[in-house]
C-alpha cells in the first residue's frame, strides 16, 4: 500500500501543468525578462483603491505558452522588496531558472493610533536581520530601468530603498494583506502564463510569520498556494502577552481543515525572534518547536519528529510524518545562526533558497492533495500544547508495567 501511495505522489508531482488564463498573452510593453538587474518594479490598485507596489522577476526562459511556477517572497518588518530580492536570490538563481517571482512591498500606513501607542515602549520597532545577511550575496546591482506596469503604472524603478513596511500578523498592523495577495495573484494569473499547480509563498521574520501563520491559515489562500516556507518567522499570537507560555500557547488556524506543506528555518542565536519564543511587543511568540508541531498535528501527521544532523554538524533537521506524509512539515534548527535568511557555508550548513526550492519542487497542489487524502483529519483548528501531544517516557513505562501486571494476574 505504501508503495502505491508513494507512486501516486510521484506521478502527481510530475502531472501536466495547470495553465492559467494568462497563457497565450504576450508580455506587455516595457516588461523585461532576465536576471536581477531586469526585475520589473510595478504598482497594483486593490479593490478598495489602495495602490500597492511590488517587484516582479520574469525569467529569461519565460514562454507565454508554457505554464511556469510562481514564487512569492515577503520581506521582514522594517525592510522592503529590494532587500528581500537581494537576500533570497530567487531572481535568476540556478535554483529557480524557470520561476516567476513576486516580491510584494509591505505597508505601515494602516497602523492605528492605539496600536502605535501600545508599541511606544517596545524594543526596537524593526525586526532587523543581521547586516551580513545580504552582504554574503554580494553588492546590489546598479539597477533597474523604469519597466512599466501590468495593472496600472510604473513606480519609476525600485519601490524605494528607504521605504519600509510590515505585514498582517504584526501586532501593530491592520492591513488586510491576505486580500491584497489574493487580488494581485488573480491579476498575475490572468496576465502571465502561470502553472496554478505550482504557486508558493515564502518570507522572512514578519514576512515568514505572515506566510506560515496568516496566509496558510486562510481558507481561500490555503487552496491557491501549494506550499509555504518561512525563515526566522515571527508567529505572533496576538493579545496573549500576559499569559504567554511559549510551549503551549494555543495556535489557531481557520482554513477549513486544509492540510498544507510547511518548511522553516530557525536560529539558536536569534535575539529578535527567539527560538524558544516568549512575550514580545504585547503578544506571545510560540517556540518554533511548538509552532511546527502544531502544524504537523493539523496536517494529521505524527507529532513526534524524526531528527537528523545535517552534514554531521550541529545543525538539526526535524521532519514530521511518515509514509505518504513524511516531510510534509519540516524545519532546520541552526544553533549558531541569528535572525537571518540562512545562506549555507560551514556555519549554517543550510541555504534557505536551496532547501525551500527543493521543498517546492516536491509539493505541488496535486501531490499535496494525494498525500492529504491518506492522512487522518485534524481534530481541531486550534492546536493543543506541544506538551499535551506527547506522553512522557516514564508514563509509558508505568502504563506498560500496569498492563503486564494485569495480564499476569489474569
Residue pairs with C-beta under 8 A, 6 or more apart in sequence:
2 323
2 324
5 323
5 324
5 370
5 371
5 374
6 323
6 324
8 370
9 324
9 367
9 370
9 371
12 364
12 366
12 367
12 369
12 370
13 361
13 362
13 363
13 364
13 366
13 367
15 197
15 364
15 366
17 66
17 67
17 195
17 197
17 198
18 67
18 195
18 196
18 197
18 365
19 67
19 193
19 194
19 195
19 196
20 67
20 189
20 190
20 192
20 193
20 194
20 195
20 196
21 189
21 190
22 188
22 189
22 190
22 191
22 192
22 193
22 194
23 64
23 65
23 66
23 67
23 193
23 194
24 64
24 65
24 193
25 64
25 191
25 192
25 193
26 64
27 33
27 58
27 62
27 64
28 148
28 149
28 150
28 191
29 148
30 146
30 147
30 148
30 149
30 154
31 40
31 56
31 58
31 147
31 148
31 150
32 38
32 40
32 58
32 145
32 147
33 58
33 59
33 60
33 62
34 58
34 59
34 60
34 92
35 60
35 91
35 92
36 57
36 85
36 86
36 89
36 91
36 92
36 141
37 141
37 142
37 143
37 144
38 57
38 58
38 144
39 55
39 56
39 57
39 85
39 91
39 103
39 144
39 147
40 55
40 56
40 57
40 58
40 144
40 147
40 148
41 53
41 55
41 56
41 144
41 146
41 147
41 154
41 155
41 156
41 157
41 158
41 159
42 53
42 54
42 55
42 56
42 147
42 148
42 149
42 150
42 151
42 154
42 155
43 51
43 52
43 53
43 54
43 149
43 151
43 152
43 153
43 154
43 155
44 51
44 52
44 53
44 54
44 150
44 151
44 152
44 183
44 184
44 187
45 51
45 52
45 151
45 152
46 52
46 179
46 180
46 183
46 184
47 179
47 183
50 180
51 152
52 104
52 105
52 107
52 180
52 184
53 81
53 105
53 155
53 159
53 160
53 163
54 81
54 102
54 103
54 104
54 105
54 159
54 184
55 81
55 82
55 85
55 102
55 103
55 105
55 158
55 159
56 100
56 101
56 102
56 103
56 150
56 188
57 85
57 90
57 91
57 92
57 100
57 101
57 102
57 103
58 100
58 192
59 68
59 92
59 96
59 97
59 98
59 99
59 100
60 92
61 97
61 98
62 68
62 98
62 100
62 192
62 193
63 193
64 192
64 193
65 193
66 193
67 193
67 194
67 195
67 196
68 98
68 99
68 100
68 192
68 193
68 194
68 195
69 98
69 99
69 100
69 194
69 195
69 198
69 199
69 200
69 360
70 99
70 100
70 101
70 102
70 188
70 189
70 194
70 195
70 198
70 199
70 200
71 90
71 96
71 99
71 100
71 101
71 102
71 200
71 201
71 202
71 360
72 101
72 102
72 103
72 104
72 181
72 199
72 200
72 201
72 202
72 203
72 211
72 225
73 84
73 85
73 88
73 90
73 101
73 102
73 103
73 202
73 203
73 207
74 84
74 103
74 104
74 106
74 167
74 201
74 202
74 203
74 204
74 206
74 207
74 208
74 210
74 211
75 81
75 83
75 84
75 103
75 105
75 106
75 165
75 203
75 204
75 207
76 84
76 127
76 128
76 129
76 203
76 204
76 205
76 206
76 207
76 208
76 232
77 106
77 126
77 127
77 165
77 166
77 167
77 170
77 205
77 206
77 207
77 234
78 125
78 126
78 127
78 128
78 164
78 165
78 166
79 129
79 164
79 165
79 205
79 207
80 105
80 106
80 159
80 160
80 161
80 163
80 164
80 165
81 103
81 104
81 105
81 158
81 159
82 103
82 140
82 158
82 159
82 161
83 134
84 103
84 203
84 204
84 207
85 91
85 101
85 103
86 134
86 137
86 140
87 129
87 133
87 134
87 137
87 204
87 341
88 202
88 341
88 352
88 353
89 137
89 353
90 96
90 99
90 101
90 353
91 101
93 353
93 357
95 353
95 354
95 357
96 353
96 357
100 188
100 192
100 194
102 184
102 188
104 177
104 180
104 181
104 184
105 159
105 163
105 165
106 164
106 165
106 166
106 167
106 173
106 175
106 177
106 206
106 207
107 165
107 166
107 173
107 175
108 164
108 165
108 166
108 173
109 175
110 173
110 174
110 175
111 172
111 173
111 174
112 172
112 174
115 171
115 172
115 173
115 174
116 172
118 171
118 172
118 282
119 125
119 171
119 172
119 281
119 282
122 281
122 282
123 280
123 281
124 272
126 164
127 205
127 206
127 234
127 272
127 273
127 339
128 272
128 339
129 204
129 205
129 232
129 339
129 340
129 341
130 338
130 339
130 340
133 340
133 341
133 343
136 343
136 345
137 343
143 157
143 158
144 157
144 158
145 157
146 154
146 156
146 157
147 154
148 154
149 155
150 187
150 188
150 191
151 187
151 191
166 172
166 173
166 206
167 173
167 175
167 177
167 203
167 206
167 207
167 209
167 210
167 214
168 175
168 176
168 177
168 178
168 210
168 214
169 206
169 209
169 210
169 213
169 214
169 234
169 236
170 206
170 209
170 234
170 236
171 236
171 238
171 281
171 282
171 283
172 281
177 210
177 214
177 215
178 214
178 215
178 218
178 220
178 221
181 215
181 221
182 220
182 221
182 224
185 199
185 224
188 194
189 196
196 224
196 365
197 226
197 364
197 365
197 366
198 226
198 360
198 364
198 365
199 224
199 225
199 226
199 365
200 225
200 226
200 227
200 228
200 229
200 360
201 211
201 215
201 216
201 225
201 227
201 228
201 229
202 208
202 211
202 228
202 229
202 230
202 231
202 356
203 209
203 210
203 211
203 212
203 229
203 230
203 231
203 233
204 230
204 231
204 232
204 233
204 341
205 231
205 232
205 233
205 234
205 272
205 273
205 339
206 234
208 229
208 230
208 231
208 232
208 233
208 234
208 264
209 230
209 233
209 234
209 235
209 236
211 228
211 229
211 230
211 233
212 228
212 229
212 230
212 233
212 235
212 262
212 264
212 291
212 295
213 233
213 235
213 236
213 251
213 291
215 221
215 222
215 225
215 228
216 222
216 225
216 228
216 253
216 255
216 260
216 262
217 252
217 253
217 254
217 255
218 255
219 254
219 255
219 256
219 258
221 255
222 255
222 256
222 258
222 260
223 258
225 260
226 261
226 360
226 363
226 364
226 365
226 367
226 368
227 260
227 261
227 262
227 263
227 359
227 360
227 363
227 368
228 260
228 261
228 262
228 263
229 262
229 263
229 264
229 352
229 356
229 359
229 360
230 262
230 263
230 264
230 265
231 264
231 265
231 340
231 341
231 342
231 352
232 265
232 266
232 267
232 270
232 272
232 273
232 339
232 340
232 341
233 264
233 266
233 273
233 288
233 291
234 273
234 285
235 251
235 285
235 286
235 291
236 280
236 281
236 283
236 284
236 285
237 249
237 250
237 251
237 283
237 284
237 285
237 286
238 282
238 283
239 282
239 283
240 249
240 283
240 284
241 279
241 280
241 282
241 283
241 284
243 284
244 277
244 278
244 279
244 283
244 284
244 285
245 284
245 385
246 276
246 277
246 278
246 284
246 285
246 286
246 287
246 290
247 277
247 286
247 287
247 289
247 290
247 385
247 386
247 387
248 290
248 385
248 386
248 387
248 388
249 277
249 284
249 286
249 290
249 385
250 382
250 383
250 385
251 286
251 290
251 291
251 294
251 382
251 383
252 381
252 382
252 383
253 294
253 295
253 298
253 381
253 382
253 383
254 381
255 381
257 377
257 378
257 381
258 372
259 298
259 299
259 300
259 328
259 368
259 371
259 372
259 375
259 378
260 299
260 368
261 328
261 329
261 359
261 362
261 363
261 368
262 292
262 295
262 328
262 329
262 330
263 329
263 330
263 331
263 355
263 356
263 359
264 288
264 292
264 330
264 331
264 332
265 331
265 332
265 334
265 341
265 342
265 350
265 352
265 355
266 275
266 288
266 331
266 332
266 333
266 334
267 275
267 334
267 335
267 336
267 337
267 338
267 339
267 340
267 342
268 275
268 333
268 334
268 335
268 336
268 337
269 335
269 336
269 337
269 338
270 337
270 338
270 339
270 340
271 338
271 339
272 338
272 339
273 280
273 285
273 339
274 285
275 287
275 288
275 333
276 287
276 288
277 284
277 285
277 286
277 287
277 288
277 290
277 291
278 284
278 285
279 285
286 294
287 386
288 331
288 333
289 318
289 386
290 385
290 386
292 305
292 318
292 320
292 329
292 330
292 331
293 303
293 305
293 320
293 383
293 386
293 389
294 383
294 384
294 386
295 329
296 302
296 303
296 305
296 320
296 321
296 328
296 329
297 303
297 378
297 379
297 383
297 384
297 389
298 378
298 381
298 383
299 320
299 321
299 325
299 328
299 329
299 372
299 375
299 378
300 325
300 375
300 376
300 377
300 378
301 320
301 321
301 322
301 325
301 328
301 329
301 375
302 320
302 321
302 322
303 320
303 386
303 389
303 390
304 320
304 390
305 318
305 319
305 320
306 318
306 319
306 320
306 326
307 316
307 317
307 318
307 319
308 316
308 317
308 319
309 315
309 316
309 317
310 316
310 317
310 332
310 349
310 350
311 349
313 349
314 335
314 336
315 332
315 333
315 334
315 335
315 348
315 349
315 350
316 332
316 333
317 330
317 331
317 332
318 330
318 331
318 332
318 333
319 326
319 327
319 329
319 330
320 327
320 328
320 329
320 330
321 327
321 328
321 329
321 375
323 374
324 370
324 371
324 374
324 375
325 371
325 374
325 375
327 362
328 363
328 371
330 359
332 342
332 350
332 355
334 342
334 348
334 349
334 350
336 347
336 348
337 347
337 348
340 348
341 352
341 353
342 348
342 350
342 351
342 352
343 351
343 352
344 350
344 351
344 354
